[in-house]
Amino acid sequence: MRTIAAIGAVTGGVFLGGCGVPSANTGSVSPASAGASSEAAVPAEQKPAPSWGQRYTWKSGLAIELAEPVACKPSSYASPPNVERAVKVRFTIVNGTDKPYEAAALAFGNDVQFAGAKAEPIFDSGGSCGGGGLDAATVLPGKTYTYEQAYAVGKGKGELQIALQPDFASDKAVFVGQA
C-alpha cells in the first residue's frame, strides 16, 4: 500500500509540476472603455497592478474592467450572516476576440482578498448587495457583459485584491485598490 501511495505522490508531483503557475498582470492596462494600451512594451515585472476604473486586456483580446467598490448593506437573509461591512464591485467583460466567450469561465470568486485575508462573496437576493455575482452568459465578439458581486470586508477601509483568469492557460489579472 505504501508503494502505491509513493508512486502516486511522485507521479502526481511530476504531473502537477509541469502545469506551472500562471503569471500575473502580463497583459495591458488602460483606462476603462478605452482602446489599446501604450504599456504593451513594459516588462511584466515593472507593470503596476490594474485598479478600479481601468481595463485589463489579455493577449487574446478579451478584457475586464472593475468599477470602484461601493458600500452595500446585506439583508438579514444574506449569506454569510453578520457581515461587518460589505462592498459591491461591478465587473464588465469586453469581448475583443473573434469567438464567443462563456462568462461563467471567468474564475474570480476563489481569489479575492481584503487586507491580506480572504474576502467572502455575499449572496443576498433580497438586499442591496445583490444576488451573488456572475450568471451564465455568452458574450459575443465585440460585445460586453456587466454583472455585480458583493464581498464581506473588514470594518475599516483597506486594500481589496481581486484576481481574475479567463481560462487555465491565461495569466491572471490582479486588480488592487482601496475599498
C-alpha positions, -999 to +999 in steps of 0.1 A: +000+000+000+029+024+008+045+017-025+013+026-044+009+058-023+046+067-030+042+061-068+010+082-068+027+110-050+057+110-073+035+108-104+012+135-092+041+157-084+055+153-119+021+158-134+014+190-114+050+202-117+046+205-155+015+227-152+032+257-137+015+287-121+002+313-145+019+346-143+000+377-132-005+410-150+013+403-182-015+418-204-021+455-210-037+481-187-056+511-200-083+535-189-117+517-188-137+517-220-106+527-239-087+512-269-053+496-269-028+504-241+006+520-247+021+498-219+025+467-240+063+471-243+068+474-205+082+441-189+057+423-167+078+427-136+076+465-140+039+468-148+017+481-120-014+462-110-046+475-126-071+492-103-107+504-103-117+522-135-090+506-156-092+479-183-070+448-183-067+431-217-054+396-222-033+387-253-064+370-267-082+404-269-106+396-240-107+424-214-121+431-180-130+463-162-137+467-125-155+497-111-147+513-078-163+493-050-194+508-034-209+501+000-239+479+003-259+466+032-267+429+033-303+419+042-309+397+072-311+367+049-277+373+033-250+347+033-226+348+051-246+363+080-235+391+104-212+409+079-195+439+095-192+458+062-198+449+025-188+464-008-201+457-043-179+456-074-192+460-110-174+438-135-175+444-172-163+417-196-153+431-230-150+405-258-124+418-282-118+383-296-133+367-328-151+340-308-180+339-283-168+339-246-186+320-219-186+344-190-191+316-164-155+305-172-141+337-156-127+324-123-130+353-099-146+340-067-118+320-053-091+347-052-105+378-035-086+393-006-092+422+018-064+434+040-045+402+035-073+378+043-099+360+022-129+382+013-161+361+012-186+366-016-220+377-004-252+361-017-281+384-010-311+381-033-333+403-012-308+431-002-289+459-018-258+437-022-275+416-049-280+380-058-244+368-058-225+376-090-219+361-123-247+343-141-240+321-171-238+344-202-224+341-237-206+373-247-204+376-285-174+391-302-174+429-299-200+428-271-198+435-234-214+419-203-217+435-169-225+420-135-220+428-098-206+409-069-205+419-032-179+409-007-177+409+031-148+431+041-134+444+074-148+472+095-124+499+082-111+508+048-083+486+034-068+471+003-090+449-018-074+425-043-093+406-070-076+381-093-093+370-125-084+344-150-105+338-182-091+303-187-064+280-173-038+290-200-041+328-195-023+349-170-042+364-140-053+400-139-048+411-103-068+443-095-057+461-064-073+492-048-089+507-017-123+496-005 
